[in-house]
């Protein structure tokens, strides 16, 4: 007995461990699919059985744990199917019921009709059919989501032949609007409440065809799926049938079929990395055959240029050794001739040969020094960007210490050639942020070289730098990650020997080869919004209110002042009275003229005219006043 008890405890523990080890995302999904086509007391419905078979196959293909498919259910069979499915839904996370067949609405309640229903009277509906609430009750135990899809909005023959026991009882076409009382429940109708659905002319109804297309799409939110179904049905029926969904869900996406796990992107093999490894191998061998073999395999590119610099250094060293040996031979020849007492001409020739050999040796030494400096500087930049940055970014110092570039120019003076040349670098602390800034600066410089970056090369990998790398991806056909400046990006850009991004000129400049030239418009033209020269149009004349052919105000005043001398008698042309100071002059009269009805005469000396007014055509308004 004790052994049996221990065995039972072990089994319980094993079962609990097994259940605990199941993935948290595993969701149990069950479905009941019913298609009623062969009605005993109504005409045959050809589509429901086909629609139910299509939906069942779709749900099985979507990985539902249980898909119970039933066809042509009588009342007893339908009652048993709902009861059995309620047991399945009790242990499920998602429960779905699809019904295709006849349905009817009486007094605002929707009913699904079995194949053996007679429905001679309206009250028979309570005994021979199943209300939609009975279906909702069967799926209520589901833990996460409950879905009922009712494709039963067809013209119902029972409604026409049914006797009404109460005249006020309403029997409407289609189904009635419904609001689920349990949260996270959706009820989908093939047509809007009060309207009927179409069977279509094909094997399946338009509604079932759209459901098969969208209902089991991985990761597609259920509300969006029903929205797509609505659009397809409206289009297929010429806007005569509009599916409708009742109920609501939360803010998160709810899909019948979970989205497939996104596979980790496989980083494509970078050919530049392979070239780098080949170059490092040739550099470790450090001989001309190895470098020539590398250049034969990789004749172009960044590392081929480095290999050429190393090869030039080796050739310059060989030339220096040969020139030094030749100079030594010339010196020995001169010493031998002098010791033998050779003729003066031979000694002079030996001296000239020695001088030429010494000059050749010095030139070879300088050439070798220049080649060595170039190769050393290039290798220093490479090791700085690769041997230091890579371990700093990866946090793996031993990997950097194991990388040995057998290059004496990269080692400190006096260092043993057998010592790894990166040992000195590995002894210094690696700062990740500094390393990233260095590689970002290098990438910015290369982007600037190929015409994709116009900002400052400062190592700040900001939005402008990311846009520049994205521009390089677009024009070079690469798929580099623009969020981070990486060695892969640096290698890919270095492979481009010339400009990649097209040159874009500012307003007022046009593209001229590899540079922007300023646009100069001819006289009488201007630069329009399209950055092109356009001829200026002449200005239209504007009418002026005071033109030359109209007399000015001063002219009109003068003409009006002169007019009375020609039209009125002489006595009316006399001037108007003026101020006393203006009337008198040095002679006393000031040149004034006095006129009456007989004659006109100068004003007497010491007298002046005063305006007295008066009326009548011949009355003189001026009077002569003498002091």
C-alpha positions as CSV (number, residue, x, y, z in Angstrom):
1,X,0.0,0.0,0.0
2,X,2.8,2.4,0.9
3,X,4.6,1.6,-2.4
4,X,1.4,2.3,-4.3
5,X,1.0,5.6,-2.5
6,X,4.6,6.7,-3.3
7,X,4.0,5.7,-6.9
8,X,0.8,7.8,-7.1
9,X,2.7,10.8,-5.7
10,X,5.4,10.4,-8.3
11,X,2.9,10.2,-11.1
12,X,1.2,13.4,-9.8
13,X,4.5,15.2,-9.6
14,X,5.4,14.1,-13.1
15,X,2.1,15.2,-14.5
16,X,2.4,18.6,-12.8
17,X,5.9,19.1,-14.2
18,X,4.7,18.2,-17.6
19,X,1.9,20.7,-17.5
20,X,4.2,23.4,-16.1
21,X,6.6,22.7,-19.0
22,X,4.0,23.4,-21.6
23,X,4.5,26.7,-23.5
24,X,2.6,29.7,-22.2
25,X,1.4,30.7,-25.6
26,X,-0.4,27.3,-26.3
27,X,-4.1,28.0,-26.9
28,X,-6.8,25.4,-27.1
29,X,-9.3,26.2,-29.9
30,X,-12.5,24.2,-30.6
31,X,-15.2,24.7,-33.2
32,X,-18.7,23.4,-34.0
33,X,-19.7,23.6,-37.7
34,X,-23.3,22.9,-38.7
35,X,-24.7,22.9,-42.2
36,X,-28.5,22.2,-42.7
37,X,-29.4,21.8,-46.4
38,X,-31.9,18.9,-46.7
39,X,-35.1,20.2,-44.9
40,X,-38.0,17.7,-44.8
41,X,-40.7,20.4,-45.0
42,X,-39.0,23.0,-47.1
43,X,-37.1,23.2,-50.4
44,X,-33.5,22.0,-50.6
45,X,-30.8,24.5,-49.7
46,X,-27.7,23.6,-51.8
47,X,-25.1,25.8,-50.3
48,X,-25.2,25.3,-46.5
49,X,-23.6,21.8,-46.7
50,X,-20.9,23.0,-49.0
51,X,-20.3,26.1,-46.9
52,X,-20.0,24.1,-43.7
53,X,-17.5,21.7,-45.4
54,X,-15.4,24.6,-46.6
55,X,-15.3,26.3,-43.2
56,X,-14.5,23.0,-41.4
57,X,-11.6,22.3,-43.7
58,X,-10.3,25.9,-43.2
59,X,-10.4,25.6,-39.4
60,X,-8.7,22.2,-39.5
61,X,-6.0,23.6,-41.7
62,X,-5.6,26.4,-39.2
63,X,-4.7,24.0,-36.4
64,X,-7.9,24.0,-34.3
65,X,-7.7,21.3,-31.7
66,X,-11.3,20.2,-32.2
67,X,-13.5,20.8,-35.3
68,X,-16.8,19.0,-34.9
69,X,-18.6,19.1,-38.3
70,X,-22.3,18.1,-38.5
71,X,-24.6,18.1,-41.6
72,X,-28.4,18.1,-41.8
73,X,-29.2,17.9,-38.1
74,X,-32.7,17.2,-36.8
75,X,-33.8,18.7,-33.5
76,X,-32.6,15.8,-31.4
77,X,-29.2,15.7,-33.1
78,X,-28.8,19.4,-32.9
79,X,-29.6,19.3,-29.2
80,X,-27.0,16.6,-28.6
81,X,-24.4,18.4,-30.7
82,X,-24.8,21.6,-28.6
83,X,-24.6,19.7,-25.4
84,X,-21.4,17.9,-26.4
85,X,-19.8,21.0,-27.7
86,X,-20.5,22.8,-24.4
87,X,-18.2,20.2,-22.7
88,X,-15.5,20.9,-25.3
89,X,-15.8,24.6,-24.8
90,X,-15.4,24.3,-21.0
91,X,-11.7,23.4,-21.3
92,X,-11.0,25.7,-24.3
93,X,-9.6,29.2,-24.7
94,X,-11.4,29.9,-28.0
95,X,-14.8,28.5,-29.0
96,X,-16.4,29.0,-32.4
97,X,-19.8,28.0,-33.8
98,X,-20.6,28.3,-37.5
99,X,-24.2,27.6,-38.6
100,X,-25.5,27.6,-42.2
101,X,-29.2,26.9,-42.9
102,X,-32.6,28.5,-42.2
103,X,-33.1,30.9,-39.4
104,X,-36.1,33.0,-38.3
105,X,-36.8,36.0,-36.0
106,X,-40.0,36.1,-33.9
107,X,-40.6,38.9,-31.4
108,X,-37.0,40.1,-31.6
109,X,-35.5,36.6,-30.9
110,X,-33.4,34.7,-33.4
111,X,-33.9,30.9,-33.9
112,X,-31.9,28.3,-35.8
113,X,-34.2,25.7,-37.5
114,X,-33.4,22.0,-37.6
115,X,-34.1,19.9,-40.7
116,X,-37.2,18.2,-39.3
117,X,-39.0,21.3,-38.2
118,X,-42.6,21.8,-39.4
119,X,-43.5,25.2,-37.8
120,X,-47.2,25.1,-38.7
121,X,-47.9,27.7,-36.0
122,X,-45.8,30.5,-34.6
123,X,-45.7,29.0,-31.2
124,X,-44.1,25.8,-32.6
125,X,-40.9,27.7,-32.8
126,X,-40.3,27.2,-29.0
127,X,-40.5,23.4,-29.4
128,X,-39.0,22.7,-32.8
129,X,-36.1,25.3,-33.1
130,X,-33.2,26.5,-31.0
131,X,-32.8,30.1,-30.0
132,X,-29.4,31.9,-30.6
133,X,-29.2,32.3,-26.8
134,X,-29.0,28.5,-26.5
135,X,-25.9,28.5,-28.8
136,X,-24.3,31.4,-26.8
137,X,-24.9,29.4,-23.6
138,X,-23.0,26.4,-25.0
139,X,-19.8,28.5,-25.8
140,X,-20.0,30.7,-22.6
141,X,-17.4,28.6,-20.6
142,X,-14.6,29.4,-23.1
143,X,-11.8,31.3,-21.3
144,X,-10.7,33.9,-23.8
145,X,-12.9,34.3,-26.9
146,X,-16.4,33.2,-28.1
147,X,-17.5,33.5,-31.7
148,X,-20.8,32.7,-33.3
149,X,-21.1,33.0,-37.1
150,X,-24.7,32.7,-38.4
151,X,-25.1,32.3,-42.2
152,X,-28.9,31.9,-41.9
153,X,-30.3,35.2,-43.2
154,X,-32.0,33.6,-46.2
155,X,-35.7,34.0,-47.3
156,X,-37.4,31.6,-44.9
157,X,-40.3,29.5,-46.4
158,X,-41.7,28.8,-42.9
159,X,-42.5,32.5,-42.3
160,X,-45.1,32.5,-45.2
161,X,-46.9,29.3,-44.3
162,X,-46.8,29.8,-40.5
163,X,-50.1,30.5,-38.8
164,X,-50.1,33.3,-36.2
165,X,-51.8,32.5,-33.0
166,X,-51.5,36.2,-31.9
167,X,-52.0,38.9,-34.5
168,X,-49.6,41.2,-32.8
169,X,-46.7,38.8,-32.8
170,X,-44.1,40.0,-35.3
171,X,-42.3,37.7,-37.7
172,X,-39.6,39.7,-39.7
173,X,-37.5,38.8,-42.6
174,X,-33.8,38.1,-41.8
175,X,-32.6,38.1,-38.2
176,X,-32.9,40.6,-35.4
177,X,-30.1,42.7,-34.0
178,X,-28.5,41.1,-31.0
179,X,-26.1,42.3,-28.3
180,X,-24.1,39.6,-26.4
181,X,-24.2,39.8,-22.6
182,X,-20.8,38.1,-22.1
183,X,-17.7,40.1,-22.8
184,X,-15.2,39.0,-25.5
185,X,-18.0,37.6,-27.6
186,X,-18.6,38.3,-31.3
187,X,-21.8,37.4,-33.2
188,X,-21.4,37.7,-37.0
189,X,-24.4,37.7,-39.4
190,X,-24.2,37.1,-43.1
191,X,-26.5,40.2,-43.6
192,X,-27.5,43.2,-41.6
193,X,-30.4,42.8,-39.2
194,X,-33.8,42.7,-41.0
195,X,-32.2,41.9,-44.4
196,X,-31.6,38.6,-46.2
197,X,-28.4,37.1,-47.6
198,X,-27.8,35.7,-51.1
199,X,-26.8,32.2,-52.0
200,X,-24.9,33.2,-55.1
201,X,-24.4,31.3,-58.3
202,X,-21.4,29.2,-57.3
203,X,-20.8,26.3,-55.0
204,X,-20.4,28.5,-51.9
205,X,-22.3,31.6,-50.9
206,X,-20.4,34.9,-51.1
207,X,-20.3,35.2,-47.4
208,X,-18.7,31.7,-46.9
209,X,-16.3,32.4,-49.7
210,X,-15.0,35.5,-48.0
211,X,-14.9,33.8,-44.6
212,X,-12.6,31.0,-46.0
213,X,-10.4,33.7,-47.4
214,X,-9.8,35.7,-44.2
215,X,-11.0,33.9,-41.1
216,X,-7.9,31.8,-40.6
217,X,-5.2,34.2,-41.7
218,X,-2.3,34.0,-39.2
219,X,-2.0,37.0,-37.0
220,X,-5.0,38.9,-38.6
221,X,-7.2,40.5,-35.9
222,X,-10.6,39.1,-36.0
223,X,-12.3,42.5,-36.3
224,X,-10.2,43.3,-39.4
225,X,-10.9,39.8,-40.8
226,X,-14.7,40.4,-40.6
227,X,-14.1,43.9,-42.1
228,X,-12.4,42.3,-45.1
229,X,-15.3,39.8,-45.3
230,X,-17.8,42.7,-45.4
231,X,-15.9,44.4,-48.2
232,X,-15.7,41.3,-50.4
233,X,-19.4,40.5,-49.9
234,X,-20.4,44.0,-50.8
235,X,-18.4,43.9,-53.9
236,X,-19.6,40.4,-54.9
237,X,-23.3,41.2,-54.4
238,X,-23.3,44.7,-55.9
239,X,-23.8,46.3,-52.4
240,X,-27.0,44.3,-51.9
241,X,-25.7,42.3,-49.0
242,X,-23.7,43.8,-46.1
243,X,-22.5,41.4,-43.4
244,X,-22.6,42.7,-39.8
245,X,-20.8,41.9,-36.5
246,X,-22.2,42.5,-33.0
247,X,-20.2,42.6,-29.8
248,X,-16.9,44.1,-28.8
249,X,-13.3,43.1,-27.9
250,X,-10.5,44.8,-26.1
251,X,-7.7,46.9,-27.5
252,X,-5.2,44.1,-28.2
253,X,-5.3,42.2,-31.5
254,X,-7.3,38.9,-31.3
255,X,-6.6,36.4,-34.0
256,X,-8.1,32.9,-34.5
257,X,-4.7,31.8,-35.8
258,X,-1.6,33.2,-34.1
259,X,1.0,34.8,-36.2
260,X,4.0,32.7,-37.1
261,X,7.1,33.4,-35.1
262,X,9.4,35.7,-36.9
263,X,12.5,33.9,-37.9
264,X,15.8,35.4,-37.0
265,X,17.2,37.1,-40.0
266,X,20.1,35.2,-41.4
267,X,23.0,37.5,-41.9
268,X,24.2,37.0,-45.4
269,X,27.8,36.1,-45.7
270,X,29.9,39.2,-46.3
271,X,32.3,38.6,-49.1
272,X,34.5,41.3,-47.7
273,X,35.1,39.3,-44.6
274,X,36.4,36.4,-46.6
275,X,38.7,38.8,-48.5
276,X,40.0,40.2,-45.2
277,X,40.9,36.8,-43.9
278,X,42.7,36.0,-47.1
279,X,44.7,39.2,-46.8
280,X,45.6,38.6,-43.2
281,X,46.9,35.1,-44.2
282,X,49.0,36.6,-47.0
283,X,50.3,39.2,-44.6
284,X,51.4,36.6,-42.1
285,X,53.3,34.7,-44.8
286,X,54.9,38.0,-45.8
287,X,56.4,37.1,-49.1
288,X,55.8,38.2,-52.7
289,X,54.4,34.9,-53.9
290,X,51.6,35.0,-51.2
291,X,50.8,38.6,-52.0
292,X,50.8,38.0,-55.7
293,X,48.5,35.0,-55.2
294,X,46.1,37.2,-53.2
295,X,46.1,39.9,-55.9
296,X,45.4,37.3,-58.6
297,X,42.4,36.1,-56.7
298,X,41.3,39.6,-55.6
299,X,42.6,42.1,-58.1
300,X,40.4,45.1,-57.0
301,X,39.1,46.5,-53.8
302,X,40.3,47.9,-50.5
303,X,42.4,44.9,-49.4
304,X,44.0,44.6,-52.8
305,X,45.3,48.1,-52.4
306,X,46.7,47.2,-49.0
307,X,48.3,44.1,-50.6
308,X,49.9,46.3,-53.3
309,X,51.4,48.6,-50.7
310,X,52.9,45.6,-48.9
311,X,54.2,44.2,-52.2
312,X,55.7,47.6,-53.1
313,X,57.5,47.5,-49.7
314,X,58.9,44.1,-50.4
315,X,60.0,45.1,-53.9
316,X,61.6,48.3,-52.6
317,X,63.5,46.2,-50.0
318,X,64.8,43.9,-52.7
319,X,65.9,46.8,-54.8
320,X,67.6,48.4,-51.8
321,X,69.5,45.1,-51.1
322,X,70.6,44.8,-54.7
323,X,71.7,48.5,-54.8
324,X,73.6,48.0,-51.6
325,X,75.3,44.9,-52.9
326,X,76.2,46.7,-56.1
327,X,77.7,49.6,-54.2
328,X,79.8,47.2,-52.1
329,X,81.1,45.5,-55.2
330,X,82.0,48.9,-56.7
331,X,83.8,49.9,-53.5
332,X,85.7,46.6,-53.5
333,X,86.6,47.0,-57.2
334,X,88.0,50.5,-56.5
335,X,90.1,49.3,-53.6
336,X,91.5,46.4,-55.6
337,X,92.5,48.7,-58.5
338,X,94.2,51.1,-56.1
339,X,96.1,48.3,-54.3
340,X,97.3,47.0,-57.7
341,X,98.4,50.4,-58.9
342,X,96.1,50.4,-61.9
343,X,96.2,53.1,-64.5
344,X,94.6,56.4,-63.7
345,X,91.8,55.9,-66.2
346,X,90.7,52.6,-64.7
347,X,90.8,54.1,-61.2
348,X,88.7,57.1,-62.3
349,X,86.2,54.7,-64.0
350,X,86.0,52.7,-60.8
351,X,85.4,55.8,-58.8
352,X,82.6,56.9,-61.1
353,X,81.0,53.5,-60.9
354,X,81.2,53.6,-57.1
355,X,79.6,57.1,-57.1
356,X,76.7,55.9,-59.3
357,X,76.2,52.8,-57.2
358,X,76.2,54.8,-54.1
359,X,73.6,57.2,-55.5
360,X,71.5,54.3,-56.6
361,X,71.7,52.8,-53.1
362,X,70.6,56.1,-51.5
363,X,67.7,56.3,-54.0
364,X,66.7,52.7,-53.3
365,X,66.9,53.4,-49.6
366,X,64.6,56.4,-49.9
367,X,62.2,54.5,-52.1
368,X,62.1,51.7,-49.6
369,X,61.6,54.1,-46.7
370,X,58.6,55.8,-48.5
371,X,57.0,52.4,-49.3
372,X,57.5,51.3,-45.8
373,X,55.9,54.4,-44.4
374,X,52.9,54.1,-46.7
375,X,52.4,50.4,-45.9
376,X,52.9,51.1,-42.2
377,X,50.3,53.9,-42.1
378,X,47.8,51.9,-44.1
379,X,48.2,48.8,-41.8
380,X,48.0,51.0,-38.7
381,X,44.6,52.4,-39.9
382,X,43.4,48.9,-40.7
383,X,44.4,47.4,-37.4
384,X,42.9,50.4,-35.6
385,X,39.6,49.9,-37.3
386,X,39.5,46.1,-37.2
387,X,41.7,44.7,-34.5
388,X,40.6,47.2,-31.8
389,X,37.0,48.0,-32.8
390,X,35.7,44.4,-33.4
391,X,36.7,43.1,-29.9
392,X,35.5,46.3,-28.3
393,X,32.1,45.9,-29.9
394,X,31.9,42.2,-29.2
395,X,33.4,42.4,-25.7
396,X,35.7,39.5,-26.5
397,X,39.3,40.5,-25.8
398,X,40.9,37.1,-26.2
399,X,39.6,36.9,-29.7
400,X,41.5,40.1,-30.5
401,X,44.7,38.9,-28.7
402,X,44.6,35.7,-30.8
403,X,44.6,37.7,-34.1
404,X,48.2,37.9,-35.1
405,X,49.4,40.0,-38.1
406,X,53.0,39.1,-38.6
407,X,54.1,42.6,-39.8
408,X,57.3,44.0,-38.3
409,X,56.2,47.5,-39.3
410,X,53.3,47.2,-37.0
411,X,55.4,46.2,-34.0
412,X,57.3,48.5,-31.7
413,X,61.0,49.0,-32.4
414,X,63.1,46.3,-30.9
415,X,60.2,43.9,-30.5
416,X,60.8,40.3,-31.3
417,X,59.3,39.4,-34.6
418,X,57.8,36.2,-33.1
419,X,55.7,38.1,-30.6
420,X,52.1,38.7,-31.7
421,X,51.9,42.2,-33.1
422,X,48.6,42.9,-31.4
423,X,49.7,42.2,-27.9
424,X,50.5,45.9,-27.3
425,X,47.0,46.8,-28.4
426,X,45.3,44.2,-26.2
427,X,47.1,45.6,-23.2
428,X,45.3,48.9,-23.5
429,X,41.8,49.3,-22.1
430,X,39.1,49.1,-24.8
431,X,36.4,51.7,-24.6
432,X,33.2,50.6,-26.5
433,X,31.9,54.1,-27.1
434,X,35.2,55.2,-28.5
435,X,35.4,52.2,-30.7
436,X,31.9,52.8,-32.1
437,X,32.8,56.5,-32.7
438,X,35.9,55.4,-34.6
439,X,34.0,53.0,-36.8
440,X,31.2,55.5,-37.3
441,X,33.8,58.1,-38.4
442,X,35.3,55.6,-40.8
443,X,31.8,54.8,-42.3
444,X,31.0,58.5,-42.6
445,X,34.3,59.1,-44.5
446,X,33.6,56.2,-46.9
447,X,30.0,57.4,-47.4
448,X,31.3,60.9,-48.2
449,X,33.8,59.4,-50.7
450,X,31.0,57.6,-52.6
451,X,28.8,60.8,-52.6
452,X,26.2,59.7,-50.1
453,X,27.1,61.8,-47.1
454,X,27.6,65.6,-47.0
455,X,27.8,66.2,-43.2
456,X,30.8,66.5,-40.9
457,X,32.9,63.3,-40.4
458,X,32.7,63.5,-36.6
459,X,31.8,59.9,-35.6
460,X,28.3,60.9,-34.4
461,X,26.0,58.3,-35.9
462,X,22.9,60.5,-36.0
463,X,19.8,60.7,-38.2
464,X,21.7,62.3,-41.0
465,X,24.2,59.5,-41.0
466,X,21.5,56.9,-41.0
467,X,19.7,58.6,-43.9
468,X,23.0,58.6,-45.8
469,X,23.5,54.8,-45.3
470,X,19.9,54.2,-46.3
471,X,20.6,56.2,-49.5
472,X,23.6,54.0,-50.1
473,X,21.5,50.9,-49.7
474,X,19.0,52.2,-52.2
475,X,21.5,53.0,-54.9
476,X,23.9,50.2,-54.2
477,X,21.3,47.4,-53.8
478,X,22.5,46.5,-50.3
479,X,20.5,45.8,-47.1
480,X,22.8,47.1,-44.4
481,X,21.4,48.0,-41.0
482,X,21.3,51.8,-40.9
483,X,20.8,52.0,-37.1
484,X,24.4,51.0,-36.4
485,X,27.7,51.8,-38.1
486,X,29.3,48.3,-38.5
487,X,32.4,46.8,-40.1
488,X,30.2,45.1,-42.6
489,X,28.9,48.4,-43.7
490,X,32.5,49.7,-43.9
491,X,33.6,46.8,-46.0
492,X,30.6,47.0,-48.3
493,X,31.2,50.7,-49.0
494,X,34.9,50.2,-49.5
495,X,34.1,47.8,-52.3
496,X,32.7,50.7,-54.3
497,X,35.6,52.4,-56.2
498,X,33.6,55.5,-57.3
499,X,30.5,57.5,-56.6
500,X,27.4,55.6,-55.8
501,X,24.8,58.2,-54.8
502,X,23.9,60.7,-57.6
503,X,25.0,64.3,-57.1
504,X,22.2,66.6,-56.1
505,X,22.7,70.3,-56.7
506,X,21.1,73.2,-54.8
507,X,18.7,75.7,-56.4
508,X,20.6,77.9,-58.8
509,X,23.0,75.2,-59.8
510,X,22.9,72.4,-62.4
511,X,24.7,69.1,-62.6
512,X,27.8,69.3,-64.7
513,X,29.7,66.0,-64.7
514,X,30.8,65.3,-61.1
515,X,30.2,68.9,-59.9
516,X,27.5,71.5,-59.7
517,X,27.8,74.6,-61.9
518,X,26.0,77.9,-61.2
519,X,23.2,78.7,-63.6
520,X,23.6,82.1,-65.2
521,X,20.6,83.4,-67.0
522,X,20.9,85.8,-70.0
523,X,19.8,89.4,-69.8
524,X,16.1,89.7,-69.8
525,X,15.6,86.2,-68.2
526,X,15.1,85.0,-64.7
527,X,15.4,81.6,-62.8
528,X,12.0,80.1,-62.3
529,X,10.8,77.6,-59.8
530,X,11.8,74.7,-62.0
531,X,15.5,75.8,-61.8
532,X,15.4,76.9,-65.4
533,X,15.9,80.3,-67.1
534,X,12.7,81.9,-68.3
535,X,12.3,85.0,-70.4
536,X,10.7,87.9,-68.7
537,X,7.5,89.2,-70.1
538,X,6.9,92.9,-70.9
539,X,4.8,94.9,-68.4
540,X,1.3,95.9,-69.6
541,X,0.6,99.7,-69.7
542,X,-1.4,100.9,-66.8
543,X,-3.9,103.7,-67.3
544,X,-3.1,106.9,-65.3
545,X,-5.7,109.3,-64.0
546,X,-3.6,112.4,-64.9
547,X,-2.3,111.9,-68.5
548,X,-0.4,114.4,-70.6
549,X,-3.3,115.1,-73.0
550,X,-5.4,116.4,-70.1
551,X,-4.7,119.9,-68.8
552,X,-3.4,120.2,-65.3
553,X,-5.2,122.0,-62.6
554,X,-2.8,125.0,-62.9
555,X,-3.5,125.2,-66.7
556,X,-7.2,125.0,-66.1
557,X,-7.0,127.8,-63.5
558,X,-5.0,130.1,-65.9
559,X,-7.4,129.4,-68.7
560,X,-10.3,130.3,-66.5
561,X,-8.6,133.5,-65.3
562,X,-8.0,134.6,-69.0
563,X,-11.5,133.7,-70.2
564,X,-13.3,136.8,-68.9
565,X,-11.1,139.3,-70.9
566,X,-12.6,137.8,-74.1
567,X,-16.2,137.2,-73.1
568,X,-17.2,140.1,-70.8
569,X,-16.9,143.9,-71.1
570,X,-13.6,145.6,-70.2
571,X,-14.8,146.8,-66.9
572,X,-15.2,143.2,-65.7
573,X,-11.6,142.2,-66.5
574,X,-10.1,144.5,-63.8
575,X,-8.1,142.7,-61.2
576,X,-9.5,141.8,-57.8
577,X,-8.4,143.9,-54.8
578,X,-5.2,143.0,-53.1
579,X,-3.6,143.8,-49.8
580,X,-2.3,147.3,-49.3
581,X,1.3,146.3,-49.2
582,X,1.0,144.5,-52.5
583,X,-0.9,147.3,-54.3
584,X,1.6,150.1,-53.6
585,X,4.8,150.4,-55.5
586,X,7.6,152.9,-55.7
587,X,5.5,155.1,-58.1
588,X,2.4,155.0,-55.9
589,X,0.0,153.3,-58.4
590,X,1.8,150.0,-58.6
591,X,0.7,149.6,-62.3
592,X,-3.0,149.3,-61.5
593,X,-5.6,150.0,-64.2
594,X,-9.0,151.6,-63.4
595,X,-11.9,150.9,-65.8
596,X,-15.4,152.3,-66.1
597,X,-18.1,152.1,-68.7
598,X,-16.3,154.6,-70.9
599,X,-12.6,153.8,-70.8
600,X,-9.7,152.3,-68.9
601,X,-6.8,154.4,-67.5
602,X,-3.9,154.0,-65.0
603,X,-4.6,154.7,-61.4
604,X,-3.5,158.1,-60.4
605,X,-0.3,158.5,-58.4
606,X,-1.0,158.2,-54.7
607,X,-4.2,156.3,-55.3
608,X,-5.2,152.7,-55.3
609,X,-8.1,150.4,-56.1
610,X,-10.4,149.0,-53.5
611,X,-13.0,146.3,-54.0
612,X,-16.4,147.7,-53.2
613,X,-18.6,145.1,-54.8
614,X,-21.7,145.9,-56.7
615,X,-24.2,144.3,-59.0
616,X,-25.3,144.5,-62.6
617,X,-23.4,143.6,-65.8
618,X,-21.8,147.2,-66.2
619,X,-21.2,148.0,-62.5
620,X,-17.4,148.3,-61.6
621,X,-16.8,146.5,-58.4
622,X,-13.5,148.5,-57.8
623,X,-13.3,152.1,-56.7
624,X,-10.3,154.5,-57.0
625,X,-9.3,155.7,-53.5
626,X,-6.8,158.6,-53.2
627,X,-5.0,159.5,-50.0
